[in-house]
Amino acid sequence: MTILTKKETAAQLKISLNTLTTLITAGKIAHIKLAARRIGVAQTDIDAYINANRHTGA
């Protein structure tokens, strides 16, 4: 399992760190607590978020 930092996750999703923090706090993206003030996000959780929020043009 690949674990990304918040910075790497935000870059992959093309969103700001503040937006990522909001999504994590709201429970929309799962996270892993690595230390008291450090979290990571699994690549599989990023993929799940992308798939759940994918909009297909019709």
Beta strands, then each sheet from edge to edge (+ up, - down):
strand 1: 3-4
strand 2: 32-35
strand 3: 38-42
sheet 1: 1+ 3- 2+
end
